Amino acid sequence: MKPKTAISIIMVSALGFTSIASFAQQGQRGGTGADRAQQVDRDRTYDRDRMSDRDRTQDRTRIDAPKQDRDRDRIHDPANMSDKDIYGSELMTAAERNQYRKELGDSKTQASRNEFQARHEAMMQERALLKDRDLVPPGQGPIFGGELMSVQERNEYREKLRVLGTKQEREKFQAQHRDRVNERAAALGVEIEEAK
C-alpha cells in the first residue's frame, strides 16, 4: 500500500472517530437531536476543510519541489520502483528494468547512484535517438505543439525541462517554447490544440 493511501485512510478514520466521539459527548450532555445533527455537520465541514487544506499543501509541495522529477527514481526504494518511475522504461525490456533496479539497489553511496543514473540516462537518450522514439521522463506529459516537432526536438525539449532547477526557470522555458511553436504554427497555417 502506498504511504499516501495509508496516511489518507488513517486520517479519515481518525476524523470519523472524532465525529463519533463528539456526537457521543453531545448525547451525554443532554443536547437535542437537532443540536447533535448541527454538531455532526460542523464536524464534517471542519474535517472536509482540513482534508482539502492538506491536499492543497501536498499539491504545492509537488509543484514547488526542485528537480523532483529528475530525482524521483533516486528517492524510491529501487526494489519496489514501478516501471513508470524508471527513466526511459518504455525503451527497455522487462529484464533490463529488473537489472536496472538491482544495480541501483546495489549502489552503496549517493555518488555511485548518481554516476549509475547519469550513465543510464545517457544510454536511454542515445537509444531514443537511434530508434526515433519519444523519451518521456517520469512526471512529464504531452508537449504543447508536440505534433509540429520532430522526435529529436521533443526529446531535447523534455530533457531541458527535466534538468531546469527552479519552477521559474521551467515556466520561462515553457513560455519561450510556446512562442516558438505558435510562430511555427502561424507559418504553417495550422492551429495548435492544448496538450491534455
N, C-alpha and C positions, 0 to 999 in steps of 0.2 A: 504494500500500500504506500502511496506517495506521502511524504511528510505533510504537504499542504492539505491533502484529503484527510489525513488523520487529525491534524490540528482543527480543521473545519468541523469534523464530527465531534471532537471534544468540546469545541466552542458552542456548537448547537446544543449538545447535551447539557452543558453547564448552564446555558441560558434557559433551557427548558426546566431544569431543576430549580433555578432561581424563580421562575414564574410560578411553579407549583408551590414552592415554599412561601412566596408572597401571598398566594391565594389561600394557603392554609392559615397563615397569620391573620389575614383579614377575617377568616371564618372564626378564629378563636377570639377575636376582639368583638365579635357580635355584629359585624357590618352587614348591611343588607345585600341581597343578591345583586342589585344594581351597582352598589359600591364595589363589590368584588369584580363584577364584569368590567367596570371602568378601570380598575387597577390592572386587570389582566391585559386590557387594551393598551394601557400606558406602558406596561412591561414589554409587550410585543413591539410597540413602536420604538421604545428605547433599544431593545435587542436588535431590531432591524437597522436602526441608525448606526449602532456600534459595528455591525457586520459590514454595512456599506462603507463606513469610515475605514475599516480595516482593509477592505478590498481596494479602495482608492489609494491607500498608503502602499499596498503591495504593487499596484499598477505604477505609481510614481517611482518606486524603488526599481522596478524592472526597466522603466524607460530611462531613468537617470543614471543607472549603473554603467560606468565607462567600460568598454571592451567586454561587456558581459557575453555577447555572442561569441567572440573570439575565444574566451576563456571557459566557455561552458563545459567542454569536454575535459578540461583540465581539473575542473572542480568536482565533478561527479566521481563516484567510485567506478573505475573502469569495468569491473566485472559486471556491474548492473546497468551499464550505459546502454541506452536504446540505440538502434541503428540510426535514427534521425538525428541523434546528437553527435554523430561522428562526421567530421568534415569530409565531404566527398563520398559518403557512404553509397550514394546512388551509382557510383562508378566502381564499386568494389564488390567482390564476391562474398558470400557468407563466410568462407574460410578466411578471407583477408580481413573481414571485420572482426572475427574472433581472434585472429593473430594480433590485430591492432590493439584490442582490449588487453590481451595477455602482455604484450610488450609495454604498453602504457602502465599497466599494473606492476610490472617488474621494475620499472624505473624507480629508483630509491630516493632521488633528490629532485627538487623542483627544477634545477638546472638541466638534469638529464631528461626530465619530462618535456621541458621547453625545447631542447635540442631534438628529441624524437618528434615532437609535434611539428616543428619547423620543417624537418625532412619529409614528414608525411604530407604536409600542406603543399610543399613544392612538388612532390610526386603526383598529388591529385590535380594540381594546376596543369602540369605537363600532360597528364592523361586526358584531362578535359580538352585541352588544345588539340591533341592528336586525334581524339575521337570526335572532335567538333561538337561537344556536348556542353550544356549548361552545367555549371558547378554552383549549387545553391548552398551557402553556408547555413548552419543551424540558426533559426530565428529570422531569416530573410524570406521575403515573399516575392511576388511579381514586381517588375520594374516598370515605372511609368514610361510608356513609349517603347517598351522592350521589343515590340513587333517591328519596329523600324531600326533595330540594332542587330548587328551580327552576333553570333555566339561569342566570339572573342571580345567584342565590345561589352556584352552583358557580363561576361566573367570578369573583365577588368573593372567594370563599374562595381560589381559585388565585392570584389577584393578590396578596392579602395574604400568602400563604405565600411567594410568589416574592420579595417585597421585604423580608422579615424578614432581618436581618443575621446572626444567630448561630443555631447549632444549638439552643441552649437556648430561644431565642425561638420557633423553629419548633415544638419539642416542646411548649412551654407552649400555644401557639396550637392545635395539633392536639389536645391533651388537652381543652381547653375546647370545641373543636368536637365531640369525641366525646361529652362530657357533654350538650351541647345536642341533638345528634342522638338520643342514647339517650332523652332526655326526650320528644322529638317522637315517636319510635317507640313508647314506652310509652303516650303519649296516644292514638296511633292503633291500638294493639294489634297491632303488627307486630314481627317480628324482623328484625334487620339482619345480613346476611352480611358477612364480612370482604371488603374490596376485594382483588382479586387483581392 
